[in-house]
Amino acid sequence: MSTPNETKPAGHDVGHDTHEDVSKHVKLYLTVGGTLLLCTGLTVALSFVNFNEWFGQGRNWNIIIAMILATFKAGLVAAIFMHLLHEKWTIYRFLLLTVFFVAGLFALSVLAFSDHIHQ
């Protein structure tokens, strides 16, 4: 327990970042924002490409590629802007559990569409 007369080392005040810390964060946020803008442009550009001609007609490859790119963008937002990159392991456990259940729901949707008996 500290007394009011104790002094703290310079640069270690709670809630006060140095100019270098702030400029480092701003540079990171601008870089991530630019990457997200670039990925959004890439998503729009890829929407005009018919990937089914390249990979075959069995699946809708445009949706698969768009979802992969959207997952990357969502991960980038969660890691940097939501500060999950520096969180404790407990947060990652909940995140992994959520991803597991979302994957299960996607699998149920795929199974429902591929059910040829009830169609």
C-alpha positions as CSV (number, residue, x, y, z in Angstrom):
1,M,0.0,0.0,0.0
2,S,1.5,3.3,-1.0
3,T,1.2,6.5,1.0
4,P,0.4,9.9,-0.6
5,N,4.0,11.1,-0.1
6,E,5.6,8.3,-2.2
7,T,6.7,9.3,-5.6
8,K,6.3,7.1,-8.7
9,P,9.0,6.8,-11.4
10,A,8.6,9.2,-14.3
11,G,6.6,7.8,-17.2
12,H,4.8,5.3,-15.1
13,D,1.7,7.3,-14.2
14,V,-1.5,5.3,-14.5
15,G,-3.6,6.6,-17.4
16,H,-0.8,8.8,-18.9
17,D,0.9,7.6,-22.1
18,T,4.0,9.2,-23.5
19,H,4.0,10.8,-26.9
20,E,5.8,7.8,-28.4
21,D,3.2,5.4,-27.0
22,V,0.4,7.4,-28.5
23,S,2.1,7.8,-31.9
24,K,2.8,4.1,-32.0
25,H,-0.8,3.2,-31.4
26,V,-2.0,5.8,-33.9
27,K,0.3,4.4,-36.5
28,L,-0.9,0.8,-35.8
29,Y,-4.6,1.9,-36.0
30,L,-4.0,3.8,-39.3
31,T,-2.1,0.8,-40.7
32,V,-5.0,-1.6,-39.7
33,G,-7.6,0.9,-41.1
34,G,-5.7,1.1,-44.4
35,T,-5.5,-2.7,-44.5
36,L,-9.2,-3.0,-43.9
37,L,-10.0,-0.4,-46.6
38,L,-7.7,-2.3,-49.0
39,C,-9.4,-5.6,-48.1
40,T,-12.8,-4.1,-48.7
41,G,-11.8,-2.9,-52.1
42,L,-10.4,-6.4,-52.8
43,T,-13.8,-7.9,-51.7
44,V,-15.6,-5.6,-54.2
45,A,-13.2,-6.4,-57.0
46,L,-13.4,-10.2,-56.3
47,S,-17.2,-10.0,-56.5
48,F,-16.9,-9.4,-60.2
49,V,-14.9,-12.6,-60.7
50,N,-16.7,-15.9,-61.3
51,F,-14.6,-18.4,-59.4
52,N,-17.0,-21.3,-60.3
53,E,-15.5,-21.3,-63.8
54,W,-12.0,-21.8,-62.3
55,F,-12.7,-24.3,-59.5
56,G,-15.8,-26.1,-60.8
57,Q,-19.5,-25.8,-60.4
58,G,-19.8,-28.0,-57.2
59,R,-19.8,-25.1,-54.8
60,N,-20.3,-21.4,-54.8
61,W,-16.7,-20.4,-54.6
62,N,-17.4,-16.7,-54.6
63,I,-19.2,-17.0,-51.3
64,I,-16.4,-19.2,-49.8
65,I,-13.7,-16.7,-50.9
66,A,-15.7,-13.8,-49.6
67,M,-16.2,-15.5,-46.3
68,I,-12.5,-16.2,-45.9
69,L,-11.7,-12.5,-46.6
70,A,-14.4,-11.4,-44.2
71,T,-13.1,-13.7,-41.5
72,F,-9.7,-12.2,-41.9
73,K,-11.1,-8.7,-41.6
74,A,-13.2,-9.6,-38.5
75,G,-10.2,-11.2,-36.9
76,L,-8.1,-8.1,-37.5
77,V,-10.8,-5.8,-36.0
78,A,-11.2,-8.1,-33.0
79,A,-7.4,-8.4,-32.4
80,I,-6.5,-4.7,-32.8
81,F,-9.5,-2.5,-32.3
82,M,-11.2,-4.6,-29.6
83,H,-7.7,-5.2,-28.0
84,L,-8.1,-9.0,-27.9
85,L,-4.4,-9.4,-28.9
86,H,-3.3,-8.5,-25.4
87,E,-6.0,-10.2,-23.4
88,K,-5.6,-13.0,-21.0
89,W,-6.1,-16.7,-21.9
90,T,-9.6,-16.8,-20.3
91,I,-10.9,-14.5,-23.1
92,Y,-9.4,-16.8,-25.7
93,R,-11.1,-19.8,-24.1
94,F,-14.5,-18.1,-24.5
95,L,-13.7,-17.0,-28.0
96,L,-12.7,-20.6,-29.0
97,L,-15.9,-21.9,-27.5
98,T,-17.9,-19.4,-29.5
99,V,-16.0,-20.3,-32.7
100,F,-16.7,-24.0,-32.0
101,F,-20.5,-23.4,-31.7
102,V,-20.6,-21.1,-34.7
103,A,-18.8,-23.8,-36.8
104,G,-21.4,-26.3,-35.5
105,L,-24.3,-24.1,-36.6
106,F,-22.7,-23.7,-40.0
107,A,-22.3,-27.5,-40.2
108,L,-26.0,-27.9,-39.4
109,S,-26.9,-25.5,-42.1
110,V,-24.8,-27.3,-44.6
111,L,-26.3,-30.6,-43.6
112,A,-29.9,-29.2,-43.9
113,F,-29.2,-28.0,-47.5
114,S,-27.6,-31.3,-48.5
115,D,-30.5,-33.5,-47.2
116,H,-31.8,-35.0,-50.4
117,I,-34.3,-37.3,-48.6
118,H,-36.7,-34.5,-47.5
119,Q,-36.5,-32.3,-50.6
